[in-house]
Structure formats: C-alpha cells, structure tokens
Amino acid sequence: MTRILFSFFASALLVSACAQDGSEPTDDTIDGAGGKADQISGNDDPSGLLASAERRLASLVTAADVGKTFGVDDDAIPYPDTYWPMVDDGIAVEWMSGQPSPLAKFVGLTAPASVQQAIDWEVQHHGSKVPNVADWFGHCPGWVAAATLNKPVTGPVWVKKGASGLEACAAGAAGCTRFEIGDVNAIAAELHEGAVSRFIGARCDTDPSDIQRDEFGRIERNGTGCKGLNAGAMLITMGNLMKLQQKPFAIDAQNEFNTEQIWNQPAYRYTVNRFQALSESEAANLVASGGASKTGVNNDYIWNTSAAGFVFIDVTLHWVAETPGPNTEVVSGAETTRTTRMVSVIELDRAASDPAAVIIGGEYLDDARVGANRLRVAPFAWLALDAGPDFRHNPFVTSAAGKQLLAIAAAGGGGGGGGGGGETCAHDLCAAGGALDASCDSCAATVCAADSFCCSGSWDATCVSEAQDLCSLTCE
C-alpha cells in the first residue's frame, strides 16, 4: 500500500511519491540528542510540525481525559480510496470498464496532444516500469495529503475545457468528460505527491529480524526510525493537533511484521485509555521490564537523566486505511478506520503534579494484553500544507488545472455532478464582500481555485473581476 516516502528541504520539507530516491534526514548525531537518545530533540522535535507547540502536560492530557476521544469532527475525517499501486501503473490504469484512465481523462482535457506522453511518464516514474517495483509501492503520500486537505468528493462530476481552464458542465453535454469519484481522487493523489509538508521522525526501512534491542528489550536508536517517533513527541503532536486544533496528520502505520515498508496513513483521532502519575522507581521498572511491572530492583531512571517527573499513558490512535479499489461511491474514513495502541512512560522536566511540568521525552512499552508493541508505533509523522509543485509529480497533472478539478468536484459540478448546485453563496458574485465558500457555486469554485484569497480572505473587487473573466460572468 502506501509507501516509500522521500523528502527534501526547500521552504518546507516535502513528502513525495513512493519508491523514489532519497530519504528523510537520519543523522544519528542529531537524533541522538547529544547522548540523551530518549530526550526530545533533533528529528523528533515537534517544532518541526508546529512552530510553538504546547508542551505542558496539564494542557495536553490529565486524568480527567481517560475514556475521552479527541480529534476531528465526523465530516472532517480524511477520506479513503485506493493507493493507486505502481504495479498497476498508478493513475494510468483503466479501472472503470469502458472508460479511459483518470490520467487520460484529465490530460485529454488539459493537453489533448500529450495524453500518451503523460501515460508514458506515469508508467516510467509511478508505474510498473519503476525499477524493483513492489506491490506496496503507490500514491499513498499523495492520497494522505489530499485526504487531509480536502473534503470527500460526494459524486461524479462533468468537466470541460473552457477559455480559462477547466469548467463544470452539464451531464452528457458535448465536450464534457465524466470524472468518477475515484478519478477525481486519483488526480488529487497525483497532485499532492511531493506535497508541501512538515515532517518529524525518521524511516525504519529495516527488516524486523535485523532490528537491534538492548538488554531491556528497548529498540536501539541508531539514526533510523525503528525505535519510533519519541513517545513524548508523539503525545505533544497528538495533543496539539488533535485535541487543541482538531486537525488530522499523517503517520507511518508500522507494525512488527513490516518494518522494512512505509505505510503512510491519515490519523484523525486518539482515545486516552489510561493515565497515572509515576514515581521514579515505578517508571524505571516499567521501562526495564518492558511494561510488565512497576516494581523491581530499579530505583533510578537511567534513560533520560534530565527527567524529574513521570506519567504512564495508554492511548489509541485512530487512522484511515485504503479501500480495495477506486471509489464509485463516497466512503467515510470511519468505515476503514484502524487503530494503533501506544503505551508509554512520559518524561517530564519536573514533578507531574506541577502544572508547569513540560514533556521532554518518553519510552514506549510492550503490553500484549492491549496490543501495544514497541515496534507498532509510528516512526514518523508529517503535516500536509498544500499540493506539491509540478516537478514533484506527473508534470502533465498541473497544479492549476488539478485544483480547478478539485474545486469543481467540491462544488458538486455546478449541477452536473452528484453534489448538485451546492449551498447558496453569502452574497452575489458580482458584489465585493466577505470570503465565499467554494462549494456555494461552480464559478466561486473556479475563482477560488485560481485565487484562494477569495475564499480565505475576502471576495474583493479583484475576485469580482476574476469571476467575470473566468466564468464569462456579466456584472452590471
């Protein structure tokens, strides 16, 4: 399924297509936190996702949270779809009987003379001709980014090429192409390959049999991600994004059987199962025994000497899995949800009872009774910000045209798709005023795809002018 992720730093760390060259930074001198390998720093620092992350324990989790679930609302759960496997030639596959591939449909409208070139590029770079292609290589980074940034498409849409790009049109009209839900999601996945993203952690890429453990059963931190994103960093990330901001983010949903593979998945909620303050000896014995016991011969916590307070926490992270094939009907991510149980000792800079106590690190534990395993934790997490630049995905799927298609789909196709005409706009498109919702009208969707300020800032005179130009709208 989803899979090899690579990235580079420009203005942001970009998450790109499966099975490409490169990797996330894995400098163990950075990741090692200056000898304190379990203290948050370097690659694990949540600041890589959030510039001013809240780190105080009392603001992120308390005993009152036990039994509660935090995260996005139901209508914001990332949508599932296929990961467009490379062995099937990615989005160049003719998945719907009697219809061209999603790529052929799209390029057939935007650059008709280049359809075969687009298909050849896909097969060579995101398809069956990728060297050493495996059946789990696919467009999962693109799907995950698209699904966390866009609402689900609710039905098929009809699209044509207009004077200023793609436009919605009536079902079956001359020059119009029908895009199924799966077709739109395919273009979205391609468009978001190499998405503008923020990333923390590191890949594992190591066969389970080759992963080294120490005398306590702890997975050794050696510059790879096999030990998992630091438990404290994961709690900070979940608490900030899901509890405080109600936002999803992406994880590598690793388990103990596939650590050599990369499984990008959108996570959207977590549940607090257990929470308890610990003494130093209790924390030390839990880590030394792998979670089997709080009592024993260990009185000193030796894995992070900066830690002065400790809590035990047991959480369940909820994430969305793919569907077996492209969608012909809307599917909620709740229908394909899977979970990862994480049990850990969280390290603090002072006593847990102090409201100012800050999370500085953590250690995962094994707990077979609840399905928690030190190898069943996410090696990395990332946050998608926008679609990728055109050189990061199939160059024939341009960002401008791709975003126009997504806007048309979000608006329900202006009467030609499954969503109908959308909601009523807050004010006339010919009048300046507050920002409009792209789903209120197909012209609003087209304008906002070209100028996002019209739907995020205000619908000003420039937006009115763009509506006239892009939609052939007549304003008196």
C-alpha positions as CSV (number, residue, x, y, z in Angstrom):
1,M,0.0,0.0,0.0
2,T,1.4,3.4,0.6
3,R,4.9,3.7,0.5
4,I,8.4,4.8,0.1
5,L,8.4,8.4,1.2
6,F,11.2,10.8,0.3
7,S,11.7,14.4,1.0
8,F,14.0,17.4,0.7
9,F,14.2,20.8,2.3
10,A,13.3,23.9,0.5
11,S,10.9,26.3,2.2
12,A,9.5,23.2,3.8
13,L,10.2,19.5,3.9
14,L,8.3,17.9,1.0
15,V,6.8,14.4,1.2
16,S,6.8,12.8,-2.2
17,A,6.0,9.7,-4.3
18,C,6.6,6.1,-3.4
19,A,9.7,4.3,-4.5
20,Q,11.8,7.3,-5.2
21,D,15.4,8.1,-4.4
22,G,16.3,9.8,-1.1
23,S,15.2,9.7,2.5
24,E,14.3,11.8,5.5
25,P,17.3,13.0,7.5
26,T,18.7,10.2,9.6
27,D,21.8,11.8,11.2
28,D,22.1,9.9,14.4
29,T,24.3,12.7,15.9
30,I,21.2,14.9,15.6
31,D,18.7,12.3,16.5
32,G,20.7,11.2,19.5
33,A,20.1,14.4,21.4
34,G,23.7,14.8,22.4
35,G,23.9,11.4,24.1
36,K,20.4,11.5,25.7
37,A,18.8,9.4,23.0
38,D,15.4,9.4,24.6
39,Q,15.1,13.1,25.2
40,I,13.2,15.1,22.5
41,S,15.4,16.9,20.1
42,G,16.7,16.8,16.6
43,N,14.5,14.9,14.2
44,D,11.8,14.2,16.8
45,D,11.2,17.8,17.8
46,P,7.5,18.6,17.4
47,S,8.6,22.1,16.4
48,G,9.2,20.6,13.0
49,L,5.4,20.4,12.7
50,L,4.3,23.3,15.0
51,A,6.4,26.4,15.5
52,S,5.1,27.0,19.0
53,A,3.9,23.6,20.2
54,E,2.3,23.4,23.7
55,R,4.4,21.1,25.8
56,R,2.9,21.4,29.2
57,L,1.5,18.1,30.3
58,A,-1.5,19.6,32.1
59,S,-2.6,21.4,28.9
60,L,-2.3,18.2,26.8
61,V,-3.5,15.3,29.0
62,T,-4.8,14.8,32.5
63,A,-6.5,12.0,34.5
64,A,-9.9,13.7,33.5
65,D,-9.2,12.7,29.9
66,V,-9.4,9.0,30.5
67,G,-12.2,7.5,28.4
68,K,-12.3,10.5,26.1
69,T,-11.6,10.8,22.4
70,F,-10.1,13.9,20.8
71,G,-9.7,14.8,17.1
72,V,-11.6,15.9,14.1
73,D,-15.4,16.1,13.6
74,D,-17.1,13.3,11.6
75,D,-17.3,15.5,8.5
76,A,-13.6,16.1,8.6
77,I,-12.4,12.5,8.7
78,P,-9.9,12.0,5.8
79,Y,-11.5,10.0,3.0
80,P,-10.2,6.6,2.0
81,D,-9.5,5.4,-1.6
82,T,-7.1,3.1,-3.3
83,Y,-3.4,3.9,-3.2
84,W,-3.1,3.6,-7.0
85,P,-0.5,0.8,-6.9
86,M,2.6,1.3,-9.1
87,V,2.4,-2.3,-10.3
88,D,-0.9,-1.3,-11.9
89,D,0.6,1.8,-13.5
90,G,-0.7,4.3,-10.9
91,I,-3.3,6.7,-12.2
92,A,-2.8,5.5,-15.8
93,V,-4.8,2.3,-15.0
94,E,-8.1,1.9,-16.9
95,W,-10.0,0.9,-13.8
96,M,-13.6,1.6,-14.9
97,S,-14.7,-0.6,-17.8
98,G,-15.2,1.3,-21.0
99,Q,-13.6,4.5,-19.7
100,P,-10.1,5.9,-20.1
101,S,-7.8,6.1,-17.1
102,P,-8.1,9.1,-14.7
103,L,-4.8,10.4,-16.2
104,A,-6.1,10.1,-19.8
105,K,-9.4,11.8,-18.9
106,F,-7.6,14.7,-17.2
107,V,-4.8,15.3,-19.8
108,G,-7.4,14.7,-22.6
109,L,-9.0,18.0,-21.4
110,T,-5.9,20.0,-20.4
111,A,-3.4,18.9,-23.1
112,P,-5.0,16.5,-25.6
113,A,-1.9,16.1,-27.7
114,S,0.1,15.0,-24.7
115,V,-2.0,12.1,-23.4
116,Q,0.4,9.4,-24.4
117,Q,3.4,11.3,-23.1
118,A,1.6,11.7,-19.7
119,I,0.8,7.9,-19.6
120,D,4.4,7.1,-20.6
121,W,5.7,9.3,-17.8
122,E,3.4,7.7,-15.2
123,V,4.4,4.2,-16.2
124,Q,8.1,5.0,-16.1
125,H,8.0,7.0,-12.8
126,H,4.9,6.0,-10.9
127,G,4.1,2.7,-12.6
128,S,5.2,-0.8,-13.5
129,K,8.5,0.2,-15.1
130,V,9.9,1.7,-11.8
131,P,13.0,-0.4,-11.0
132,N,12.4,-3.1,-8.4
133,V,8.7,-2.0,-8.1
134,A,6.9,-3.9,-5.3
135,D,3.1,-4.3,-4.9
136,W,3.1,-2.0,-1.9
137,F,4.5,0.9,-3.8
138,G,1.9,3.5,-4.6
139,H,0.5,7.0,-4.3
140,C,-0.2,6.9,-0.5
141,P,1.7,10.1,0.4
142,G,-0.4,11.9,-2.3
143,W,-3.6,10.3,-1.1
144,V,-2.9,11.1,2.5
145,A,-2.1,14.7,1.8
146,A,-5.1,15.2,-0.4
147,A,-7.4,13.4,2.1
148,T,-6.3,15.6,5.0
149,L,-6.6,18.8,3.0
150,N,-9.8,18.3,1.0
151,K,-13.3,17.1,1.8
152,P,-14.5,13.9,0.3
153,V,-16.0,14.1,-3.3
154,T,-19.6,13.1,-3.0
155,G,-20.4,12.1,-6.6
156,P,-19.2,12.1,-10.2
157,V,-18.8,15.4,-12.0
158,W,-18.8,16.5,-15.6
159,V,-16.0,18.8,-16.7
160,K,-14.9,20.5,-19.9
161,K,-12.1,22.7,-21.1
162,G,-13.1,26.4,-21.1
163,A,-11.4,29.6,-22.1
164,S,-9.7,29.9,-18.7
165,G,-9.2,26.3,-17.7
166,L,-11.5,23.5,-16.5
167,E,-15.2,24.3,-16.0
168,A,-18.2,22.3,-14.8
169,C,-20.7,21.4,-17.5
170,A,-24.0,19.6,-17.8
171,A,-24.0,15.8,-17.7
172,G,-23.6,14.3,-21.2
173,A,-23.0,17.7,-22.9
174,A,-20.7,17.9,-25.9
175,G,-17.1,18.2,-25.0
176,C,-17.7,17.2,-21.4
177,T,-15.9,14.4,-19.6
178,R,-17.3,12.4,-16.7
179,F,-15.0,12.0,-13.7
180,E,-16.0,9.4,-11.2
181,I,-15.2,9.9,-7.5
182,G,-12.2,7.6,-8.0
183,D,-11.0,9.6,-11.0
184,V,-11.1,12.9,-9.0
185,N,-9.3,11.2,-6.1
186,A,-6.7,9.8,-8.5
187,I,-5.8,13.3,-9.8
188,A,-5.9,14.6,-6.2
189,A,-3.4,11.9,-5.2
190,E,-1.1,12.7,-8.1
191,L,-1.4,16.4,-7.5
192,H,-0.4,16.0,-3.8
193,E,2.6,13.7,-4.5
194,G,5.5,15.7,-3.1
195,A,3.1,17.8,-1.1
196,V,4.4,20.9,0.7
197,S,4.8,19.3,4.2
198,R,6.4,19.4,7.6
199,F,8.0,16.2,8.8
200,I,9.4,14.8,12.1
201,G,10.9,11.4,12.8
202,A,12.8,9.0,10.5
203,R,12.1,6.0,8.4
204,C,12.8,2.5,9.7
205,D,13.4,0.6,6.4
206,T,14.8,-2.3,8.4
207,D,13.7,-6.0,8.3
208,P,12.2,-7.0,11.7
209,S,14.9,-9.6,12.2
210,D,17.6,-7.0,11.8
211,I,16.3,-4.6,14.4
212,Q,18.5,-4.4,17.5
213,R,17.3,-4.3,21.1
214,D,19.2,-3.6,24.3
215,E,19.2,-5.7,27.5
216,F,15.8,-4.2,28.5
217,G,14.1,-5.0,25.2
218,R,14.2,-1.4,24.1
219,I,14.8,-0.8,20.4
220,E,18.1,0.8,19.9
221,R,18.1,4.3,18.5
222,N,20.7,4.4,15.7
223,G,19.6,7.1,13.3
224,T,16.7,5.0,11.8
225,G,13.1,5.3,12.9
226,C,12.7,1.8,14.1
227,K,12.5,3.0,17.8
228,G,9.5,5.1,16.8
229,L,8.9,8.8,17.0
230,N,9.8,9.7,20.6
231,A,6.8,8.9,22.8
232,G,6.8,12.4,24.3
233,A,7.0,13.9,20.9
234,M,4.0,11.8,19.7
235,L,2.0,12.9,22.7
236,I,2.8,16.6,22.1
237,T,1.9,16.2,18.4
238,M,-1.4,14.4,19.1
239,G,-2.4,16.8,21.9
240,N,-1.6,20.0,19.9
241,L,-3.1,18.9,16.5
242,M,-6.0,16.7,17.5
243,K,-7.0,17.9,21.0
244,L,-6.3,21.6,20.7
245,Q,-6.7,22.2,16.9
246,Q,-8.9,19.3,15.7
247,K,-6.6,18.6,12.8
248,P,-5.5,15.3,11.3
249,F,-1.9,14.5,10.5
250,A,-0.1,11.6,8.7
251,I,1.8,8.7,10.3
252,D,3.8,5.7,9.2
253,A,1.5,3.0,10.5
254,Q,4.3,0.5,11.1
255,N,3.8,-2.9,12.8
256,E,6.2,-5.6,13.9
257,F,5.8,-7.5,10.7
258,N,6.5,-4.9,8.1
259,T,9.2,-2.5,9.4
260,E,11.0,-2.6,6.1
261,Q,8.0,-1.0,4.4
262,I,6.5,2.5,4.7
263,W,2.7,2.8,5.3
264,N,1.6,6.4,5.2
265,Q,-1.9,6.8,6.7
266,P,-4.0,9.8,7.8
267,A,-4.6,9.8,11.6
268,Y,-7.5,11.8,12.9
269,R,-8.4,10.9,16.5
270,Y,-6.9,9.4,19.7
271,T,-8.5,7.9,22.8
272,V,-7.0,8.2,26.3
273,N,-7.3,4.7,27.9
274,R,-5.2,5.1,31.0
275,F,-3.2,7.8,32.7
276,Q,-1.3,7.7,36.0
277,A,1.5,9.7,37.7
278,L,4.6,7.5,38.5
279,S,7.4,7.7,40.9
280,E,10.9,7.4,39.5
281,S,11.3,3.8,40.6
282,E,7.9,2.9,39.1
283,A,8.9,4.5,35.8
284,A,12.3,2.8,35.8
285,N,10.9,-0.6,36.5
286,L,8.2,-0.3,33.8
287,V,10.8,0.6,31.2
288,A,13.3,-2.1,32.4
289,S,10.6,-4.8,32.3
290,G,9.1,-3.6,29.0
291,G,5.9,-2.6,30.9
292,A,5.4,-5.9,32.8
293,S,5.8,-4.4,36.3
294,K,6.1,-1.1,38.2
295,T,8.0,-2.8,41.0
296,G,11.5,-4.3,40.9
297,V,15.1,-3.6,41.7
298,N,15.4,-0.4,39.6
299,N,15.3,2.8,41.6
300,D,17.0,5.2,39.2
301,Y,15.6,6.2,35.8
302,I,18.8,5.9,33.7
303,W,17.5,6.5,30.2
304,N,17.0,10.3,30.4
305,T,18.8,11.8,33.3
306,S,17.1,15.2,32.8
307,A,13.7,13.7,33.7
308,A,12.4,14.8,37.1
309,G,8.8,13.6,36.8
310,F,6.9,10.7,35.1
311,V,3.5,9.6,34.0
312,F,2.1,6.4,32.5
313,I,-0.2,6.9,29.5
314,D,-2.1,4.4,27.3
315,V,-3.6,5.9,24.1
316,T,-5.3,4.5,21.0
317,L,-4.6,6.4,17.7
318,H,-7.3,6.1,15.0
319,W,-6.2,6.2,11.4
320,V,-7.7,5.6,8.0
321,A,-6.8,2.7,5.7
322,E,-7.3,2.4,2.0
323,T,-10.2,0.9,0.1
324,P,-9.6,-2.2,-2.1
325,G,-10.2,-0.3,-5.3
326,P,-11.2,3.2,-6.6
327,N,-14.4,4.6,-5.2
328,T,-17.6,4.8,-7.2
329,E,-19.5,6.0,-4.1
330,V,-18.5,8.2,-1.3
331,V,-16.8,6.3,1.6
332,S,-16.3,7.7,5.0
333,G,-12.9,7.2,6.6
334,A,-14.8,5.9,9.7
335,E,-15.6,2.8,7.6
336,T,-12.0,1.9,7.1
337,T,-10.5,3.0,10.4
338,R,-7.8,1.0,12.1
339,T,-6.0,1.7,15.3
340,T,-2.6,1.7,16.9
341,R,-2.3,1.2,20.7
342,M,0.6,3.0,22.3
343,V,1.6,2.5,25.9
344,S,4.5,4.6,27.3
345,V,6.3,6.3,30.1
346,I,6.3,10.1,29.5
347,E,9.3,12.0,30.9
348,L,8.8,15.5,32.4
349,D,11.1,18.3,33.5
350,R,9.6,18.4,37.0
351,A,7.0,16.5,39.1
352,A,3.8,15.5,37.3
353,S,1.8,17.4,39.9
354,D,3.3,20.7,38.9
355,P,1.0,22.5,36.3
356,A,4.1,23.8,34.6
357,A,5.6,20.4,34.0
358,V,6.8,20.1,30.4
359,I,7.1,16.9,28.4
360,I,10.8,16.3,27.5
361,G,10.8,12.7,26.3
362,G,9.3,9.2,26.7
363,E,9.8,5.5,26.4
364,Y,7.3,3.1,24.7
365,L,6.4,-0.1,26.5
366,D,5.1,-3.5,25.4
367,D,1.7,-4.6,26.6
368,A,0.4,-7.7,24.8
369,R,-2.8,-7.5,26.8
370,V,-3.9,-4.5,24.9
371,G,-2.0,-5.0,21.7
372,A,0.8,-2.5,22.4
373,N,4.2,-3.3,21.0
374,R,7.4,-1.2,20.8
375,L,7.5,-1.9,17.0
376,R,3.9,-1.0,16.5
377,V,4.5,2.7,16.9
378,A,4.9,5.4,14.2
379,P,8.5,6.1,13.1
380,F,7.5,9.5,11.7
381,A,4.7,12.0,11.5
382,W,4.0,14.7,8.9
383,L,1.6,17.5,8.2
384,A,0.5,18.3,4.6
385,L,0.2,22.1,3.9
386,D,-0.6,22.2,0.1
387,A,-0.3,20.3,-3.1
388,G,3.2,19.7,-4.4
389,P,5.0,21.8,-7.1
390,D,4.5,20.4,-10.6
391,F,8.1,18.9,-10.9
392,R,7.3,16.7,-7.9
393,H,4.5,14.7,-9.6
394,N,3.4,13.8,-13.1
395,P,4.2,17.1,-14.9
396,F,1.1,16.7,-17.1
397,V,-1.0,17.0,-14.0
398,T,-0.6,20.7,-13.4
399,S,-1.4,22.3,-10.1
400,A,-3.5,25.0,-11.7
401,A,-5.8,22.6,-13.6
402,G,-5.8,20.0,-10.9
403,K,-7.0,22.5,-8.3
404,Q,-9.7,23.6,-10.7
405,L,-10.9,20.0,-11.0
406,L,-11.0,19.6,-7.2
407,A,-12.9,22.9,-6.8
408,I,-15.5,21.7,-9.3
409,A,-15.8,18.4,-7.5
410,A,-16.1,20.2,-4.1
411,A,-18.9,22.3,-5.6
412,G,-20.8,19.3,-6.9
413,G,-20.1,20.1,-10.5
414,G,-22.5,23.1,-10.7
415,G,-25.4,20.8,-11.3
416,G,-23.6,18.3,-13.4
417,G,-22.3,16.1,-10.6
418,G,-23.5,14.2,-7.5
419,G,-23.5,17.2,-5.2
420,G,-26.0,19.4,-7.1
421,G,-25.5,23.1,-7.1
422,G,-24.1,23.4,-3.6
423,E,-25.2,25.9,-1.0
424,T,-26.3,29.5,-1.6
425,C,-23.5,32.0,-1.7
426,A,-23.3,34.5,1.1
427,H,-23.6,37.3,-1.4
428,D,-23.7,37.9,-5.2
429,L,-20.6,37.0,-7.1
430,C,-20.7,40.5,-8.7
431,A,-20.5,42.2,-5.3
432,A,-17.5,42.7,-3.1
433,G,-17.9,41.3,0.4
434,G,-16.8,38.6,2.7
435,A,-15.0,35.5,1.6
436,L,-17.2,32.9,-0.2
437,D,-17.3,29.2,0.3
438,A,-16.1,27.5,-2.9
439,S,-18.9,25.0,-2.6
440,C,-21.6,27.6,-3.0
441,D,-21.3,28.0,-6.7
442,S,-19.3,26.5,-9.6
443,C,-18.0,29.9,-10.5
444,A,-16.9,30.6,-7.0
445,A,-15.1,27.3,-7.0
446,T,-13.3,28.2,-10.3
447,V,-12.3,31.6,-9.0
448,C,-11.1,30.3,-5.6
449,A,-9.0,27.6,-7.4
450,A,-7.2,30.4,-9.2
451,D,-7.1,32.9,-6.3
452,S,-7.5,31.2,-2.9
453,F,-7.8,34.7,-1.2
454,C,-11.3,35.0,-2.5
455,C,-12.4,32.1,-0.2
456,S,-10.0,32.6,2.7
457,G,-9.7,36.4,2.9
458,S,-12.4,38.4,1.2
459,W,-14.3,38.5,-2.1
460,D,-12.9,41.8,-3.2
461,A,-13.0,43.7,-6.5
462,T,-10.3,41.5,-7.9
463,C,-12.4,38.4,-7.2
464,V,-15.4,40.0,-9.0
465,S,-13.2,40.8,-12.0
466,E,-11.8,37.2,-12.0
467,A,-15.4,35.9,-11.9
468,Q,-16.2,37.9,-15.0
469,D,-13.1,36.7,-16.8
470,L,-13.0,33.0,-15.7
471,C,-16.8,32.3,-15.8
472,S,-17.9,34.7,-18.5
473,L,-20.0,36.3,-15.8
474,T,-21.8,39.5,-16.7
475,C,-21.9,42.1,-13.9
476,E,-23.8,45.4,-14.3
